[in-house]
Amino acid sequence: MIQVAPQMRILLAVDPVDFRKGIDGLAGVCRNILQSDPFSGHVFIFRNKKATAIKVLMYDGQGFWLCQKRLSKGRFNVWPTNGRLHLRQLAVYEVQMLIWNGTPGKIAPLWKPIEPGQKK
């Protein structure tokens, strides 16, 4: 079972990828296109060209997890972008919204870190 904690770094591939790729192919995308280490323990999220499915790739120290969600009807309405970059970092609550086909960034997190010098 994968547990996604708020401290985890979640990286979203802005550009669609070929979903015929498996673990090795997506790890290659992480290395070559996203310029990230697939063995880092970060969570990588990809979507297909039709925006009907997403894949999540994660290394847990023993091996890779590859999860897929395919919508039975419709498409993912919103996919975050990051200008000209191929990668965007998301918070856990944004990923939850994305997976449930919501709009990441439309809701605020339930908690906010207190910055130094700020009153509690």
NULO-923548 format. One line per 2 residues: number of its first residue (from 1); for each residue x, y, z of N, C-alpha, C. Coordinates in pm, whole numbers, padded with zeros to 5 digits. Each point is the difference from the previous one (the first is absolute). Layout:
NUM = X Y Z X Y Z X Y Z ~ ... .
% end
This chain:
1 = 00084 -00118 00000 -00084 00118 00000 00089 00124 00000 ~ -00035 00097 -00079 00075 00125 -00008 -00067 00101 00091 .
3 = 00081 00063 00085 -00051 00107 00084 00066 00129 -00044 ~ -00078 00096 -00040 00052 00129 -00044 -00012 00097 00116 .
5 = 00114 00045 00051 00003 00092 00113 00023 00142 -00049 ~ -00040 00100 00079 00020 00139 -00041 00145 00037 -00025 .
7 = 00095 -00073 00061 00141 00031 -00017 00056 -00051 -00132 ~ -00071 -00087 -00067 00051 -00060 -00124 00001 00102 -00112 .
9 = 00097 -00015 -00087 00009 00087 -00118 -00075 -00067 -00113 ~ -00100 00068 -00052 -00084 -00054 -00106 00025 00083 -00125 .
11 = 00047 -00067 -00105 00036 00068 -00124 -00093 -00044 -00112 ~ -00057 00095 -00067 -00097 -00026 -00106 00063 00032 -00134 .
13 = -00005 -00095 -00092 00048 00023 -00136 -00106 00081 -00074 ~ 00036 00118 -00045 -00095 00089 -00065 -00040 -00055 -00137 .
15 = 00097 -00052 -00075 -00026 -00052 -00134 -00051 -00144 00007 ~ -00091 -00039 -00089 -00048 -00139 -00001 00110 -00097 -00043 .
17 = -00013 -00125 00045 00096 -00104 -00037 -00074 -00117 -00065 ~ 00076 -00083 -00069 -00053 -00120 -00064 -00030 -00103 00109 .
19 = -00126 -00038 00014 -00039 -00091 00107 00030 -00146 -00031 ~ 00064 -00028 -00112 00050 -00135 -00022 00125 -00025 00083 .
21 = 00059 00107 00052 00119 -00012 00083 -00037 -00059 00135 ~ 00086 -00085 00048 -00016 -00058 00133 00094 00070 00097 .
23 = 00040 -00073 00103 00087 00057 00103 00131 00049 -00059 ~ 00067 -00083 -00080 00130 00038 -00054 -00011 00120 -00095 .
25 = -00103 00003 -00082 -00019 00112 -00093 -00030 00130 00073 ~ -00083 -00006 00104 -00032 00121 00075 00119 00046 00085 .
27 = 00079 -00096 00050 00123 00037 00071 00096 00071 -00095 ~ 00003 -00043 -00126 00081 00067 -00101 -00049 00141 -00028 .
29 = -00131 00020 00000 -00056 00134 -00017 00042 00088 00117 ~ -00003 -00056 00121 00043 00076 00118 00144 00046 -00016 .
31 = 00088 -00092 -00042 00142 00032 -00013 00027 00097 -00114 ~ -00049 -00033 -00119 00040 00071 -00121 -00078 00128 -00028 .
33 = -00128 00002 00028 -00082 00117 -00033 -00022 00089 00122 ~ -00035 -00063 00112 -00029 00078 00120 00126 00035 00080 .
35 = 00113 -00062 -00037 00127 00025 00069 -00010 -00027 00150 ~ -00067 -00109 00036 -00017 -00039 00139 00038 -00146 00018 .
37 = 00040 -00036 00121 00040 -00136 00031 -00123 -00083 00039 ~ -00035 -00103 -00077 -00117 -00080 00034 00017 -00080 00129 .
39 = 00125 -00018 00047 00027 -00073 00124 -00002 00091 00123 ~ -00038 00126 -00017 00004 00098 00108 -00109 -00019 00105 .
41 = -00104 -00075 -00032 -00113 -00015 00091 -00108 00102 -00025 ~ 00022 00090 -00097 -00103 00097 -00036 -00114 -00073 -00072 .
43 = -00116 00059 00002 -00116 -00053 -00071 -00008 00074 -00134 ~ -00003 -00075 -00109 -00009 00058 -00135 -00137 -00032 -00057 .
45 = -00067 00101 -00055 -00134 -00017 -00056 00004 00036 -00148 ~ -00057 -00087 -00082 -00004 00018 -00146 -00144 -00013 -00048 .
47 = -00028 00059 -00117 -00132 -00021 -00064 00021 -00038 -00145 ~ -00103 -00062 -00057 00007 -00036 -00142 -00047 00117 -00087 .
49 = 00016 -00014 -00131 -00035 00109 -00093 -00148 00032 00001 ~ -00085 -00101 00015 -00145 00023 -00003 -00052 00056 00132 .
51 = 00085 00006 00103 -00037 00048 00133 -00111 -00084 00063 ~ 00003 -00130 -00029 -00098 -00091 00058 00060 -00087 00110 .
53 = 00131 00007 00018 00066 -00085 00100 00124 00069 00055 ~ 00034 -00039 00123 00125 00046 00061 00074 -00122 00054 .
55 = 00132 00011 00007 00085 -00102 00061 00085 00067 00106 ~ 00021 -00073 00109 00081 00047 00111 00116 -00096 00018 .
57 = 00121 00051 00000 00121 -00080 00016 00072 00044 00127 ~ 00039 -00100 00081 00069 00031 00125 00094 -00113 00037 .
59 = 00116 00033 00051 00095 -00098 00050 -00003 00004 00153 ~ -00019 -00116 00064 -00014 -00002 00146 00122 -00055 00074 .
61 = 00111 -00018 -00069 00121 -00052 00063 00023 -00147 -00031 ~ -00106 -00073 -00033 00010 -00141 -00036 -00031 -00024 -00147 .
63 = -00082 00086 -00055 -00042 -00015 -00139 -00094 00112 -00040 ~ -00043 -00006 -00124 -00090 00104 -00053 -00145 -00040 00018 .
65 = -00083 00100 00024 -00145 -00011 -00005 -00046 00073 -00126 ~ -00089 -00061 -00075 -00061 00065 -00115 -00151 -00016 00013 .
67 = -00068 00111 00014 -00146 -00001 00014 -00060 00076 -00117 ~ -00119 -00043 -00040 -00068 00067 -00111 -00145 00023 00037 .
69 = -00051 00117 -00037 -00143 00028 00010 -00048 00039 -00138 ~ -00102 -00070 -00047 -00060 00030 -00129 -00146 00036 00024 .
71 = -00041 00113 -00054 -00139 00042 00016 -00090 -00083 -00089 ~ -00112 -00043 00052 -00094 -00078 -00081 -00077 00090 -00096 .
73 = -00018 00126 00037 -00067 00097 -00087 00072 00133 00014 ~ 00009 00072 -00109 00057 00133 00003 00151 00004 00003 .
75 = 00052 00117 00031 00144 00025 00002 00034 00080 00126 ~ 00130 00004 00030 00044 00087 00107 -00016 00143 -00051 .
77 = -00085 00076 00065 -00035 00134 -00047 00116 00098 00005 ~ 00077 -00007 00104 00108 00097 00021 00129 -00076 00021 .
79 = 00106 00045 -00066 00132 -00056 00023 00095 00117 00024 ~ 00061 00005 00116 00087 00114 00032 00115 00016 -00098 .
81 = 00037 00123 -00026 00113 00030 -00087 00105 00077 00081 ~ 00114 00018 -00062 00108 00072 00069 00082 00079 -00101 .
83 = -00065 00080 -00080 00071 00079 -00100 00068 -00089 -00102 ~ 00129 00018 -00017 00076 -00080 -00097 00067 -00121 00063 .
85 = -00015 -00017 00130 00062 -00112 00069 -00081 -00128 -00020 ~ 00068 -00114 00012 -00065 -00130 -00019 -00056 -00057 00130 .
87 = 00025 00067 00110 -00030 -00056 00131 -00065 00105 00089 ~ -00091 -00046 00085 -00061 00090 00098 -00015 -00075 00131 .
89 = 00031 00067 00109 -00015 -00062 00131 -00140 00027 00052 ~ -00062 -00103 00060 -00133 00014 00056 00001 -00038 00147 .
91 = -00096 00053 00074 -00021 -00039 00140 -00095 -00120 00001 ~ -00005 -00068 00113 -00083 -00120 00011 -00146 00031 -00027 .
93 = -00051 00110 00055 -00141 00032 -00021 -00029 00030 -00147 ~ 00097 00055 -00073 -00019 00026 -00143 -00006 -00132 -00079 .
95 = 00081 -00097 00040 -00004 -00131 -00065 -00134 -00067 00024 ~ -00050 00010 00122 -00131 -00058 00029 -00108 00062 -00088 .
97 = 00005 00131 -00017 -00097 00066 -00087 00016 -00045 -00145 ~ 00124 -00013 -00044 00028 -00042 -00137 -00053 -00141 -00026 .
99 = 00025 -00091 00094 -00045 -00139 -00015 -00152 -00009 -00006 ~ -00068 00085 00075 -00146 00001 00000 -00057 00091 -00108 .
101 = 00087 00040 -00096 -00039 00081 -00116 -00050 00138 00038 ~ 00060 00053 00107 -00030 00137 00041 00105 00094 -00055 .
103 = -00001 00121 00046 00095 00100 -00044 00100 00028 00111 ~ 00125 -00048 -00016 00100 00032 00103 00022 00151 00007 .
105 = 00020 00049 00120 00021 00143 00018 -00129 00076 00029 ~ -00116 -00060 -00023 -00127 00067 00027 -00036 -00006 00148 .
107 = 00060 -00096 00072 -00026 -00010 00142 00127 00033 00077 ~ -00017 00042 00121 00116 00030 00085 00027 -00120 00089 .
109 = 00124 -00020 00040 00029 -00111 00091 -00066 00023 00135 ~ -00022 -00109 00074 -00061 00012 00131 00097 00057 00103 .
111 = 00128 -00004 -00031 00101 00052 00091 00098 00085 -00079 ~ 00061 00093 00068 00101 00085 -00061 00120 00004 00093 .
113 = 00121 -00019 -00051 00115 00007 00088 00017 00141 00056 ~ 00042 00009 00124 00023 00129 00063 00142 00042 -00034 .
115 = 00013 00117 -00057 00132 00052 -00037 00064 00066 00121 ~ 00135 00001 00005 00067 00063 00113 -00042 00146 00016 .
117 = -00026 00041 00123 -00040 00137 00027 -00149 00024 -00011 ~ -00076 -00101 -00048 -00145 00013 -00017 -00069 -00043 00129 .
119 = -00106 00071 00039 -00075 -00037 00122 -00077 -00127 -00025 ~ -00014 -00079 00105 -00074 -00127 -00009 -00148 00021 00010 .
% end
